[in-house]
Amino acid sequence: EGLIGPNLTDNYWIHGGKITEIKKVVVEGVLEKGMLAWKGVIADQEIDATVAYIWSLHGTNPANPKAPEGELLER
């Protein structure tokens, strides 16, 4: 639903919603938005598991979703 960060369940993405773009954000972070880089902090397998989890959230219906942010992307 996006408590601190954006809603990851809808079709709107700030830094790209392709799986490769999601991984880039997890690996490199977005420091100006407060998102730390996780490369070197957690194992590559944990990064992949995190990206897979984020990907799996698409289309779910959280109780209190944040309003859409970013560009509309079709999957």
All heavy atoms as a GROMACS GRO file, in nm:
protein
  578
    1GLU      N    1   0.082  -0.121   0.000
    1GLU     CA    2   0.000   0.000   0.000
    1GLU      C    3   0.085   0.125   0.000
    1GLU      O    4   0.039   0.230  -0.038
    1GLU     CB    5  -0.098  -0.002   0.117
    1GLU     CG    6  -0.034   0.010   0.253
    1GLU     CD    7  -0.132  -0.008   0.367
    1GLU    OE1    8  -0.217  -0.096   0.362
    1GLU    OE2    9  -0.120   0.070   0.462
    2GLY      N   10   0.208   0.119   0.045
    2GLY     CA   11   0.296   0.235   0.044
    2GLY      C   12   0.287   0.318   0.170
    2GLY      O   13   0.225   0.423   0.170
    3LEU      N   14   0.343   0.270   0.278
    3LEU     CA   15   0.343   0.349   0.401
    3LEU      C   16   0.447   0.461   0.392
    3LEU      O   17   0.414   0.578   0.405
    3LEU     CB   18   0.372   0.260   0.522
    3LEU     CG   19   0.267   0.153   0.551
    3LEU    CD1   20   0.310   0.062   0.665
    3LEU    CD2   21   0.134   0.219   0.583
    4ILE      N   22   0.571   0.425   0.369
    4ILE     CA   23   0.678   0.524   0.354
    4ILE      C   24   0.703   0.551   0.206
    4ILE      O   25   0.709   0.664   0.163
    4ILE     CB   26   0.808   0.476   0.423
    4ILE    CG1   27   0.785   0.466   0.573
    4ILE    CG2   28   0.923   0.571   0.392
    4ILE    CD1   29   0.900   0.404   0.650
    5GLY      N   30   0.717   0.445   0.130
    5GLY     CA   31   0.742   0.458  -0.014
    5GLY      C   32   0.614   0.457  -0.092
    5GLY      O   33   0.504   0.462  -0.037
    6PRO      N   34   0.626   0.447  -0.225
    6PRO     CA   35   0.508   0.447  -0.310
    6PRO      C   36   0.432   0.315  -0.304
    6PRO      O   37   0.484   0.213  -0.259
    6PRO     CB   38   0.567   0.468  -0.450
    6PRO     CG   39   0.705   0.414  -0.442
    6PRO     CD   40   0.751   0.441  -0.301
    7ASN      N   41   0.311   0.319  -0.352
    7ASN     CA   42   0.228   0.200  -0.366
    7ASN      C   43   0.291   0.110  -0.472
    7ASN      O   44   0.314   0.152  -0.585
    7ASN     CB   45   0.088   0.243  -0.408
    7ASN     CG   46  -0.009   0.129  -0.422
    7ASN    OD1   47   0.028   0.014  -0.429
    7ASN    ND2   48  -0.137   0.163  -0.429
    8LEU      N   49   0.320  -0.014  -0.438
    8LEU     CA   50   0.382  -0.108  -0.532
    8LEU      C   51   0.282  -0.207  -0.590
    8LEU      O   52   0.321  -0.304  -0.654
    8LEU     CB   53   0.495  -0.184  -0.462
    8LEU     CG   54   0.608  -0.098  -0.406
    8LEU    CD1   55   0.706  -0.184  -0.328
    8LEU    CD2   56   0.677  -0.021  -0.516
    9THR      N   57   0.154  -0.182  -0.569
    9THR     CA   58   0.051  -0.276  -0.615
    9THR      C   59  -0.020  -0.231  -0.742
    9THR      O   60  -0.087  -0.311  -0.806
    9THR     CB   61  -0.054  -0.301  -0.506
    9THR    OG1   62  -0.127  -0.180  -0.483
    9THR    CG2   63   0.010  -0.348  -0.377
   10ASP      N   64  -0.005  -0.105  -0.779
   10ASP     CA   65  -0.079  -0.053  -0.893
   10ASP      C   66   0.008  -0.049  -1.019
   10ASP      O   67   0.118  -0.105  -1.022
   10ASP     CB   68  -0.140   0.084  -0.861
   10ASP     CG   69  -0.036   0.191  -0.829
   10ASP    OD1   70   0.083   0.173  -0.864
   10ASP    OD2   71  -0.072   0.294  -0.769
   11ASN      N   72  -0.039   0.019  -1.122
   11ASN     CA   73   0.032   0.027  -1.249
   11ASN      C   74   0.113   0.155  -1.265
   11ASN      O   75   0.155   0.187  -1.376
   11ASN     CB   76  -0.066   0.016  -1.366
   11ASN     CG   77  -0.125  -0.122  -1.380
   11ASN    OD1   78  -0.058  -0.221  -1.354
   11ASN    ND2   79  -0.250  -0.130  -1.418
   12TYR      N   80   0.133   0.229  -1.158
   12TYR     CA   81   0.207   0.355  -1.164
   12TYR      C   82   0.341   0.338  -1.095
   12TYR      O   83   0.348   0.290  -0.981
   12TYR     CB   84   0.126   0.466  -1.097
   12TYR     CG   85   0.003   0.503  -1.175
   12TYR    CD1   86  -0.114   0.429  -1.162
   12TYR    CD2   87   0.004   0.608  -1.265
   12TYR    CE1   88  -0.228   0.461  -1.235
   12TYR    CE2   89  -0.108   0.641  -1.339
   12TYR     CZ   90  -0.224   0.567  -1.322
   12TYR     OH   91  -0.336   0.599  -1.395
   13TRP      N   92   0.446   0.377  -1.166
   13TRP     CA   93   0.582   0.358  -1.115
   13TRP      C   94   0.664   0.484  -1.133
   13TRP      O   95   0.663   0.544  -1.240
   13TRP     CB   96   0.648   0.240  -1.187
   13TRP     CG   97   0.582   0.112  -1.148
   13TRP    CD1   98   0.466   0.061  -1.200
   13TRP    CD2   99   0.622   0.021  -1.047
   13TRP    NE1  100   0.433  -0.057  -1.137
   13TRP    CE2  101   0.530  -0.084  -1.043
   13TRP    CE3  102   0.730   0.017  -0.960
   13TRP    CZ2  103   0.540  -0.189  -0.955
   13TRP    CZ3  104   0.741  -0.090  -0.873
   13TRP    CH2  105   0.647  -0.191  -0.870
   14ILE      N  106   0.736   0.521  -1.030
   14ILE     CA  107   0.818   0.642  -1.032
   14ILE      C  108   0.950   0.617  -1.106
   14ILE      O  109   0.996   0.700  -1.183
   14ILE     CB  110   0.845   0.692  -0.889
   14ILE    CG1  111   0.712   0.728  -0.822
   14ILE    CG2  112   0.941   0.810  -0.888
   14ILE    CD1  113   0.722   0.754  -0.674
   15HIS      N  114   1.013   0.503  -1.082
   15HIS     CA  115   1.145   0.474  -1.138
   15HIS      C  116   1.141   0.355  -1.234
   15HIS      O  117   1.243   0.291  -1.256
   15HIS     CB  118   1.245   0.446  -1.026
   15HIS     CG  119   1.257   0.560  -0.931
   15HIS    ND1  120   1.320   0.678  -0.964
   15HIS    CD2  121   1.210   0.578  -0.806
   15HIS    CE1  122   1.313   0.762  -0.862
   15HIS    NE2  123   1.247   0.704  -0.766
   16GLY      N  124   1.027   0.326  -1.289
   16GLY     CA  125   1.013   0.217  -1.384
   16GLY      C  126   0.961   0.091  -1.318
   16GLY      O  127   1.006   0.053  -1.212
   17GLY      N  128   0.867   0.025  -1.383
   17GLY     CA  129   0.804  -0.093  -1.326
   17GLY      C  130   0.844  -0.224  -1.390
   17GLY      O  131   0.791  -0.328  -1.354
   18LYS      N  132   0.939  -0.219  -1.485
   18LYS     CA  133   0.991  -0.344  -1.539
   18LYS      C  134   1.076  -0.411  -1.432
   18LYS      O  135   1.136  -0.344  -1.348
   18LYS     CB  136   1.076  -0.319  -1.664
   18LYS     CG  137   0.998  -0.264  -1.781
   18LYS     CD  138   1.090  -0.238  -1.899
   18LYS     CE  139   1.012  -0.175  -2.012
   18LYS     NZ  140   1.102  -0.138  -2.122
   19ILE      N  141   1.083  -0.542  -1.436
   19ILE     CA  142   1.156  -0.614  -1.332
   19ILE      C  143   1.303  -0.571  -1.327
   19ILE      O  144   1.362  -0.560  -1.219
   19ILE     CB  145   1.138  -0.767  -1.345
   19ILE    CG1  146   1.171  -0.833  -1.212
   19ILE    CG2  147   1.217  -0.822  -1.462
   19ILE    CD1  148   1.112  -0.971  -1.195
   20THR      N  149   1.361  -0.540  -1.442
   20THR     CA  150   1.501  -0.494  -1.444
   20THR      C  151   1.515  -0.356  -1.380
   20THR      O  152   1.616  -0.327  -1.316
   20THR     CB  153   1.555  -0.490  -1.589
   20THR    OG1  154   1.466  -0.412  -1.670
   20THR    CG2  155   1.567  -0.630  -1.646
   21GLU      N  156   1.415  -0.272  -1.396
   21GLU     CA  157   1.417  -0.138  -1.336
   21GLU      C  158   1.398  -0.146  -1.185
   21GLU      O  159   1.460  -0.071  -1.110
   21GLU     CB  160   1.311  -0.050  -1.401
   21GLU     CG  161   1.339  -0.023  -1.548
   21GLU     CD  162   1.220   0.036  -1.621
   21GLU    OE1  163   1.104  -0.002  -1.593
   21GLU    OE2  164   1.244   0.120  -1.709
   22ILE      N  165   1.312  -0.236  -1.142
   22ILE     CA  166   1.292  -0.256  -0.998
   22ILE      C  167   1.422  -0.305  -0.935
   22ILE      O  168   1.465  -0.254  -0.831
   22ILE     CB  169   1.177  -0.356  -0.973
   22ILE    CG1  170   1.044  -0.298  -1.022
   22ILE    CG2  171   1.170  -0.392  -0.824
   22ILE    CD1  172   0.931  -0.398  -1.029
   23LYS      N  173   1.489  -0.399  -1.001
   23LYS     CA  174   1.616  -0.450  -0.947
   23LYS      C  175   1.719  -0.339  -0.940
   23LYS      O  176   1.793  -0.329  -0.842
   23LYS     CB  177   1.667  -0.567  -1.030
   23LYS     CG  178   1.793  -0.627  -0.971
   23LYS     CD  179   1.833  -0.757  -1.034
   23LYS     CE  180   1.955  -0.815  -0.963
   23LYS     NZ  181   1.988  -0.948  -1.012
   24LYS      N  182   1.725  -0.255  -1.040
   24LYS     CA  183   1.820  -0.143  -1.039
   24LYS      C  184   1.797  -0.053  -0.918
   24LYS      O  185   1.892  -0.010  -0.854
   24LYS     CB  186   1.809  -0.063  -1.169
   24LYS     CG  187   1.905   0.052  -1.176
   24LYS     CD  188   1.894   0.129  -1.306
   24LYS     CE  189   1.994   0.244  -1.303
   24LYS     NZ  190   1.982   0.331  -1.417
   25VAL      N  191   1.672  -0.024  -0.887
   25VAL     CA  192   1.641   0.060  -0.771
   25VAL      C  193   1.684  -0.009  -0.642
   25VAL      O  194   1.743   0.054  -0.554
   25VAL     CB  195   1.491   0.096  -0.767
   25VAL    CG1  196   1.454   0.161  -0.634
   25VAL    CG2  197   1.456   0.189  -0.883
   26VAL      N  198   1.660  -0.138  -0.631
   26VAL     CA  199   1.700  -0.211  -0.511
   26VAL      C  200   1.853  -0.213  -0.500
   26VAL      O  201   1.909  -0.186  -0.392
   26VAL     CB  202   1.642  -0.354  -0.509
   26VAL    CG1  203   1.697  -0.433  -0.392
   26VAL    CG2  204   1.490  -0.350  -0.503
   27VAL      N  205   1.920  -0.241  -0.608
   27VAL     CA  206   2.066  -0.251  -0.608
   27VAL      C  207   2.132  -0.115  -0.586
   27VAL      O  208   2.220  -0.101  -0.500
   27VAL     CB  209   2.116  -0.315  -0.740
   27VAL    CG1  210   2.267  -0.302  -0.756
   27VAL    CG2  211   2.076  -0.460  -0.747
   28GLU      N  212   2.090  -0.014  -0.661
   28GLU     CA  213   2.157   0.116  -0.659
   28GLU      C  214   2.094   0.217  -0.564
   28GLU      O  215   2.157   0.315  -0.527
   28GLU     CB  216   2.158   0.176  -0.800
   28GLU     CG  217   2.235   0.093  -0.901
   28GLU     CD  218   2.231   0.150  -1.041
   28GLU    OE1  219   2.182   0.263  -1.060
   28GLU    OE2  220   2.278   0.080  -1.133
   29GLY      N  221   1.968   0.194  -0.527
   29GLY     CA  222   1.899   0.289  -0.442
   29GLY      C  223   1.859   0.415  -0.517
   29GLY      O  224   1.890   0.432  -0.634
   30VAL      N  225   1.791   0.503  -0.447
   30VAL     CA  226   1.755   0.636  -0.496
   30VAL      C  227   1.775   0.728  -0.376
   30VAL      O  228   1.681   0.758  -0.302
   30VAL     CB  229   1.610   0.642  -0.549
   30VAL    CG1  230   1.579   0.779  -0.608
   30VAL    CG2  231   1.583   0.533  -0.652
   31LEU      N  232   1.899   0.768  -0.355
   31LEU     CA  233   1.934   0.840  -0.232
   31LEU      C  234   1.853   0.967  -0.211
   31LEU      O  235   1.814   0.997  -0.098
   31LEU     CB  236   2.084   0.870  -0.230
   31LEU     CG  237   2.173   0.748  -0.216
   31LEU    CD1  238   2.320   0.788  -0.217
   31LEU    CD2  239   2.139   0.669  -0.090
   32GLU      N  240   1.823   1.040  -0.319
   32GLU     CA  241   1.747   1.165  -0.304
   32GLU      C  242   1.604   1.140  -0.256
   32GLU      O  243   1.538   1.230  -0.206
   32GLU     CB  244   1.747   1.248  -0.432
   32GLU     CG  245   1.684   1.182  -0.552
   32GLU     CD  246   1.779   1.096  -0.635
   32GLU    OE1  247   1.892   1.068  -0.592
   32GLU    OE2  248   1.737   1.056  -0.744
   33LYS      N  249   1.557   1.016  -0.269
   33LYS     CA  250   1.424   0.979  -0.220
   33LYS      C  251   1.430   0.900  -0.089
   33LYS      O  252   1.328   0.855  -0.039
   33LYS     CB  253   1.350   0.895  -0.325
   33LYS     CG  254   1.321   0.968  -0.453
   33LYS     CD  255   1.209   1.066  -0.433
   33LYS     CE  256   1.167   1.128  -0.564
   33LYS     NZ  257   1.051   1.214  -0.547
   34GLY      N  258   1.553   0.880  -0.037
   34GLY     CA  259   1.567   0.808   0.089
   34GLY      C  260   1.578   0.657   0.075
   34GLY      O  261   1.579   0.586   0.175
   35MET      N  262   1.589   0.608  -0.049
   35MET     CA  263   1.602   0.464  -0.073
   35MET      C  264   1.750   0.429  -0.080
   35MET      O  265   1.821   0.473  -0.169
   35MET     CB  266   1.532   0.426  -0.204
   35MET     CG  267   1.555   0.285  -0.252
   35MET     SD  268   1.482   0.161  -0.145
   35MET     CE  269   1.533   0.014  -0.230
   36LEU      N  270   1.795   0.351   0.016
   36LEU     CA  271   1.935   0.310   0.020
   36LEU      C  272   1.966   0.205  -0.085
   36LEU      O  273   1.878   0.131  -0.127
   36LEU     CB  274   1.967   0.253   0.158
   36LEU     CG  275   1.947   0.347   0.276
   36LEU    CD1  276   1.974   0.274   0.406
   36LEU    CD2  277   2.033   0.470   0.264
   37ALA      N  278   2.092   0.199  -0.125
   37ALA     CA  279   2.140   0.094  -0.215
   37ALA      C  280   2.164  -0.031  -0.131
   37ALA      O  281   2.226  -0.025  -0.025
   37ALA     CB  282   2.269   0.137  -0.283
   38TRP      N  283   2.115  -0.146  -0.177
   38TRP     CA  284   2.129  -0.270  -0.101
   38TRP      C  285   2.242  -0.358  -0.151
   38TRP      O  286   2.275  -0.458  -0.088
   38TRP     CB  287   1.995  -0.344  -0.101
   38TRP     CG  288   1.897  -0.273  -0.014
   38TRP    CD1  289   1.800  -0.186  -0.053
   38TRP    CD2  290   1.889  -0.280   0.128
   38TRP    NE1  291   1.733  -0.138   0.056
   38TRP    CE2  292   1.786  -0.195   0.169
   38TRP    CE3  293   1.960  -0.350   0.226
   38TRP    CZ2  294   1.750  -0.177   0.301
   38TRP    CZ3  295   1.924  -0.333   0.358
   38TRP    CH2  296   1.821  -0.247   0.394
   39LYS      N  297   2.305  -0.322  -0.265
   39LYS     CA  298   2.419  -0.400  -0.315
   39LYS      C  299   2.530  -0.396  -0.211
   39LYS      O  300   2.566  -0.292  -0.160
   39LYS     CB  301   2.469  -0.341  -0.446
   39LYS     CG  302   2.592  -0.408  -0.500
   39LYS     CD  303   2.557  -0.488  -0.621
   39LYS     CE  304   2.683  -0.551  -0.680
   39LYS     NZ  305   2.665  -0.690  -0.706
   40GLY      N  306   2.579  -0.513  -0.175
   40GLY     CA  307   2.686  -0.523  -0.076
   40GLY      C  308   2.636  -0.526   0.068
   40GLY      O  309   2.713  -0.551   0.160
   41VAL      N  310   2.508  -0.497   0.087
   41VAL     CA  311   2.449  -0.500   0.221
   41VAL      C  312   2.381  -0.635   0.244
   41VAL      O  313   2.394  -0.695   0.351
   41VAL     CB  314   2.348  -0.384   0.242
   41VAL    CG1  315   2.283  -0.392   0.378
   41VAL    CG2  316   2.417  -0.250   0.220
   42ILE      N  317   2.308  -0.680   0.143
   42ILE     CA  318   2.245  -0.812   0.148
   42ILE      C  319   2.296  -0.894   0.030
   42ILE      O  320   2.343  -0.838  -0.070
   42ILE     CB  321   2.090  -0.804   0.149
   42ILE    CG1  322   2.035  -0.737   0.023
   42ILE    CG2  323   2.042  -0.732   0.274
   42ILE    CD1  324   1.882  -0.734   0.016
   43ALA      N  325   2.287  -1.024   0.040
   43ALA     CA  326   2.336  -1.114  -0.064
   43ALA      C  327   2.256  -1.098  -0.193
   43ALA      O  328   2.139  -1.057  -0.190
   43ALA     CB  329   2.327  -1.259  -0.016
   44ASP      N  330   2.320  -1.130  -0.305
   44ASP     CA  331   2.252  -1.121  -0.435
   44ASP      C  332   2.122  -1.201  -0.438
   44ASP      O  333   2.023  -1.158  -0.497
   44ASP     CB  334   2.344  -1.168  -0.547
   44ASP     CG  335   2.459  -1.070  -0.573
   44ASP    OD1  336   2.453  -0.954  -0.527
   44ASP    OD2  337   2.555  -1.110  -0.641
   45GLN      N  338   2.121  -1.317  -0.372
   45GLN     CA  339   2.000  -1.400  -0.368
   45GLN      C  340   1.888  -1.328  -0.292
   45GLN      O  341   1.771  -1.341  -0.326
   45GLN     CB  342   2.029  -1.535  -0.302
   45GLN     CG  343   2.125  -1.622  -0.377
   45GLN     CD  344   2.273  -1.590  -0.346
   45GLN    OE1  345   2.306  -1.499  -0.271
   45GLN    NE2  346   2.362  -1.666  -0.407
   46GLU      N  347   1.925  -1.253  -0.189
   46GLU     CA  348   1.824  -1.176  -0.114
   46GLU      C  349   1.772  -1.060  -0.197
   46GLU      O  350   1.653  -1.026  -0.189
   46GLU     CB  351   1.883  -1.127   0.018
   46GLU     CG  352   1.912  -1.238   0.116
   46GLU     CD  353   1.984  -1.189   0.240
   46GLU    OE1  354   2.096  -1.134   0.227
   46GLU    OE2  355   1.927  -1.205   0.349
   47ILE      N  356   1.859  -0.999  -0.276
   47ILE     CA  357   1.814  -0.893  -0.367
   47ILE      C  358   1.715  -0.950  -0.466
   47ILE      O  359   1.608  -0.894  -0.488
   47ILE     CB  360   1.934  -0.827  -0.438
   47ILE    CG1  361   2.012  -0.741  -0.339
   47ILE    CG2  362   1.887  -0.743  -0.558
   47ILE    CD1  363   2.141  -0.682  -0.393
   48ASP      N  364   1.749  -1.064  -0.526
   48ASP     CA  365   1.657  -1.128  -0.621
   48ASP      C  366   1.525  -1.164  -0.556
   48ASP      O  367   1.418  -1.146  -0.616
   48ASP     CB  368   1.721  -1.252  -0.683
   48ASP     CG  369   1.836  -1.217  -0.778
   48ASP    OD1  370   1.846  -1.100  -0.821
   48ASP    OD2  371   1.917  -1.308  -0.807
   49ALA      N  372   1.528  -1.214  -0.433
   49ALA     CA  373   1.406  -1.250  -0.361
   49ALA      C  374   1.322  -1.125  -0.332
   49ALA      O  375   1.199  -1.128  -0.343
   49ALA     CB  376   1.438  -1.324  -0.232
   50THR      N  377   1.388  -1.015  -0.298
   50THR     CA  378   1.318  -0.890  -0.272
   50THR      C  379   1.250  -0.839  -0.398
   50THR      O  380   1.133  -0.798  -0.395
   50THR     CB  381   1.415  -0.784  -0.217
   50THR    OG1  382   1.474  -0.832  -0.096
   50THR    CG2  383   1.347  -0.651  -0.191
   51VAL      N  384   1.322  -0.842  -0.509
   51VAL     CA  385   1.265  -0.798  -0.637
   51VAL      C  386   1.147  -0.887  -0.676
   51VAL      O  387   1.043  -0.836  -0.718
   51VAL     CB  388   1.374  -0.797  -0.747
   51VAL    CG1  389   1.314  -0.771  -0.884
   51VAL    CG2  390   1.480  -0.692  -0.715
   52ALA      N  391   1.162  -1.017  -0.657
   52ALA     CA  392   1.051  -1.109  -0.689
   52ALA      C  393   0.930  -1.080  -0.601
   52ALA      O  394   0.815  -1.084  -0.649
   52ALA     CB  395   1.096  -1.254  -0.671
   53TYR      N  396   0.953  -1.048  -0.475
   53TYR     CA  397   0.841  -1.015  -0.385
   53TYR      C  398   0.772  -0.887  -0.431
   53TYR      O  399   0.648  -0.882  -0.440
   53TYR     CB  400   0.891  -1.001  -0.241
   53TYR     CG  401   0.782  -0.956  -0.149
   53TYR    CD1  402   0.678  -1.041  -0.114
   53TYR    CD2  403   0.780  -0.826  -0.098
   53TYR    CE1  404   0.575  -0.999  -0.032
   53TYR    CE2  405   0.679  -0.784  -0.016
   53TYR     CZ  406   0.576  -0.870   0.018
   53TYR     OH  407   0.474  -0.827   0.098
   54ILE      N  408   0.850  -0.784  -0.462
   54ILE     CA  409   0.792  -0.658  -0.509
   54ILE      C  410   0.709  -0.685  -0.635
   54ILE      O  411   0.597  -0.637  -0.649
   54ILE     CB  412   0.901  -0.553  -0.535
   54ILE    CG1  413   0.965  -0.511  -0.402
   54ILE    CG2  414   0.846  -0.432  -0.610
   54ILE    CD1  415   1.093  -0.431  -0.417
   55TRP      N  416   0.765  -0.763  -0.727
   55TRP     CA  417   0.695  -0.798  -0.852
   55TRP      C  418   0.564  -0.869  -0.824
   55TRP      O  419   0.463  -0.846  -0.890
   55TRP     CB  420   0.788  -0.885  -0.937
   55TRP     CG  421   0.739  -0.915  -1.074
   55TRP    CD1  422   0.684  -1.033  -1.116
   55TRP    CD2  423   0.742  -0.830  -1.188
   55TRP    NE1  424   0.654  -1.025  -1.249
   55TRP    CE2  425   0.688  -0.902  -1.296
   55TRP    CE3  426   0.785  -0.699  -1.209
   55TRP    CZ2  427   0.675  -0.847  -1.423
   55TRP    CZ3  428   0.773  -0.645  -1.336
   55TRP    CH2  429   0.719  -0.718  -1.441
   56SER      N  430   0.563  -0.954  -0.721
   56SER     CA  431   0.443  -1.032  -0.688
   56SER      C  432   0.331  -0.947  -0.630
   56SER      O  433   0.216  -0.989  -0.628
   56SER     CB  434   0.477  -1.145  -0.590
   56SER     OG  435   0.493  -1.095  -0.459
   57LEU      N  436   0.362  -0.828  -0.582
   57LEU     CA  437   0.261  -0.741  -0.522
   57LEU      C  438   0.168  -0.677  -0.624
   57LEU      O  439   0.058  -0.634  -0.590
   57LEU     CB  440   0.328  -0.630  -0.440
   57LEU     CG  441   0.406  -0.675  -0.317
   57LEU    CD1  442   0.479  -0.556  -0.255
   57LEU    CD2  443   0.316  -0.742  -0.217
   58HIS      N  444   0.213  -0.671  -0.750
   58HIS     CA  445   0.133  -0.606  -0.853
   58HIS      C  446  -0.007  -0.668  -0.863
   58HIS      O  447  -0.021  -0.790  -0.867
   58HIS     CB  448   0.202  -0.617  -0.989
   58HIS     CG  449   0.124  -0.554  -1.098
   58HIS    ND1  450   0.050  -0.628  -1.187
   58HIS    CD2  451   0.105  -0.425  -1.132
   58HIS    CE1  452  -0.009  -0.546  -1.271
   58HIS    NE2  453   0.023  -0.422  -1.240
   59GLY      N  454  -0.106  -0.583  -0.861
   59GLY     CA  455  -0.243  -0.630  -0.878
   59GLY      C  456  -0.311  -0.675  -0.750
   59GLY      O  457  -0.429  -0.710  -0.753
   60THR      N  458  -0.240  -0.674  -0.639
   60THR     CA  459  -0.305  -0.708  -0.513
   60THR      C  460  -0.384  -0.586  -0.466
   60THR      O  461  -0.369  -0.476  -0.518
   60THR     CB  462  -0.203  -0.751  -0.407
   60THR    OG1  463  -0.111  -0.644  -0.382
   60THR    CG2  464  -0.126  -0.876  -0.450
   61ASN      N  465  -0.470  -0.605  -0.370
   61ASN     CA  466  -0.558  -0.498  -0.324
   61ASN      C  467  -0.539  -0.471  -0.176
   61ASN      O  468  -0.616  -0.521  -0.094
   61ASN     CB  469  -0.704  -0.535  -0.354
   61ASN     CG  470  -0.730  -0.546  -0.502
   61ASN    OD1  471  -0.701  -0.454  -0.577
   61ASN    ND2  472  -0.782  -0.658  -0.545
   62PRO      N  473  -0.440  -0.387  -0.139
   62PRO     CA  474  -0.422  -0.356   0.002
   62PRO      C  475  -0.540  -0.273   0.055
   62PRO      O  476  -0.611  -0.208  -0.022
   62PRO     CB  477  -0.292  -0.274   0.004
   62PRO     CG  478  -0.281  -0.218  -0.133
   62PRO     CD  479  -0.346  -0.317  -0.225
   63ALA      N  480  -0.556  -0.276   0.185
   63ALA     CA  481  -0.670  -0.209   0.249
   63ALA      C  482  -0.668  -0.057   0.231
   63ALA      O  483  -0.770   0.004   0.209
   63ALA     CB  484  -0.673  -0.244   0.397
   64ASN      N  485  -0.552   0.004   0.241
   64ASN     CA  486  -0.542   0.151   0.236
   64ASN      C  487  -0.433   0.194   0.138
   64ASN      O  488  -0.331   0.249   0.180
   64ASN     CB  489  -0.511   0.206   0.375
   64ASN     CG  490  -0.618   0.173   0.475
   64ASN    OD1  491  -0.733   0.210   0.454
   64ASN    ND2  492  -0.582   0.103   0.580
   65PRO      N  493  -0.452   0.173   0.009
   65PRO     CA  494  -0.345   0.205  -0.086
   65PRO      C  495  -0.322   0.354  -0.100
   65PRO      O  496  -0.414   0.434  -0.091
   65PRO     CB  497  -0.396   0.145  -0.216
   65PRO     CG  498  -0.544   0.150  -0.204
   65PRO     CD  499  -0.572   0.125  -0.057
   66LYS      N  500  -0.196   0.389  -0.121
   66LYS     CA  501  -0.163   0.527  -0.153
   66LYS      C  502  -0.214   0.559  -0.292
   66LYS      O  503  -0.230   0.470  -0.376
   66LYS     CB  504  -0.011   0.546  -0.154
   66LYS     CG  505   0.048   0.590  -0.025
   66LYS     CD  506   0.194   0.627  -0.050
   66LYS     CE  507   0.254   0.688   0.073
   66LYS     NZ  508   0.398   0.716   0.052
   67ALA      N  509  -0.233   0.686  -0.317
   67ALA     CA  510  -0.273   0.731  -0.450
   67ALA      C  511  -0.161   0.702  -0.550
   67ALA      O  512  -0.044   0.696  -0.512
   67ALA     CB  513  -0.302   0.880  -0.447
   68PRO      N  514  -0.194   0.681  -0.676
   68PRO     CA  515  -0.092   0.653  -0.777
   68PRO      C  516   0.013   0.765  -0.785
   68PRO      O  517  -0.019   0.883  -0.771
   68PRO     CB  518  -0.172   0.646  -0.907
   68PRO     CG  519  -0.310   0.610  -0.865
   68PRO     CD  520  -0.329   0.678  -0.733
   69GLU      N  521   0.138   0.724  -0.806
   69GLU     CA  522   0.249   0.818  -0.826
   69GLU      C  523   0.331   0.768  -0.944
   69GLU      O  524   0.349   0.649  -0.963
   69GLU     CB  525   0.340   0.820  -0.703
   69GLU     CG  526   0.272   0.868  -0.576
   69GLU     CD  527   0.366   0.860  -0.458
   69GLU    OE1  528   0.454   0.945  -0.447
   69GLU    OE2  529   0.352   0.765  -0.378
   70GLY      N  530   0.382   0.860  -1.024
   70GLY     CA  531   0.467   0.821  -1.135
   70GLY      C  532   0.390   0.801  -1.264
   70GLY      O  533   0.278   0.848  -1.279
   71GLU      N  534   0.453   0.728  -1.355
   71GLU     CA  535   0.396   0.704  -1.488
   71GLU      C  536   0.315   0.576  -1.491
   71GLU      O  537   0.352   0.477  -1.428
   71GLU     CB  538   0.507   0.694  -1.591
   71GLU     CG  539   0.584   0.822  -1.609
   71GLU     CD  540   0.692   0.808  -1.717
   71GLU    OE1  541   0.670   0.730  -1.813
   71GLU    OE2  542   0.796   0.872  -1.702
   72LEU      N  543   0.208   0.578  -1.567
   72LEU     CA  544   0.125   0.459  -1.589
   72LEU      C  545   0.201   0.364  -1.679
   72LEU      O  546   0.243   0.400  -1.788
   72LEU     CB  547  -0.008   0.496  -1.651
   72LEU     CG  548  -0.099   0.380  -1.691
   72LEU    CD1  549  -0.140   0.299  -1.570
   72LEU    CD2  550  -0.221   0.433  -1.766
   73LEU      N  551   0.220   0.241  -1.633
   73LEU     CA  552   0.287   0.138  -1.711
   73LEU      C  553   0.196   0.018  -1.722
   73LEU      O  554   0.135  -0.023  -1.625
   73LEU     CB  555   0.418   0.097  -1.644
   73LEU     CG  556   0.522   0.206  -1.626
   73LEU    CD1  557   0.638   0.156  -1.544
   73LEU    CD2  558   0.570   0.255  -1.760
   74GLU      N  559   0.188  -0.036  -1.841
   74GLU     CA  560   0.108  -0.157  -1.861
   74GLU      C  561   0.199  -0.278  -1.848
   74GLU      O  562   0.311  -0.277  -1.895
   74GLU     CB  563   0.042  -0.154  -1.998
   74GLU     CG  564  -0.059  -0.044  -2.015
   74GLU     CD  565  -0.175  -0.050  -1.918
   74GLU    OE1  566  -0.219  -0.163  -1.884
   74GLU    OE2  567  -0.223   0.056  -1.877
   75ARG      N  568   0.150  -0.380  -1.782
   75ARG     CA  569   0.227  -0.505  -1.769
   75ARG      C  570   0.157  -0.612  -1.846
   75ARG      O  571   0.043  -0.626  -1.851
   75ARG     CB  572   0.234  -0.549  -1.623
   75ARG     CG  573   0.342  -0.483  -1.549
   75ARG     CD  574   0.378  -0.573  -1.434
   75ARG     NE  575   0.447  -0.496  -1.333
   75ARG     CZ  576   0.476  -0.547  -1.216
   75ARG    NH1  577   0.440  -0.667  -1.183
   75ARG    NH2  578   0.541  -0.476  -1.129
   0.00000   0.00000   0.00000
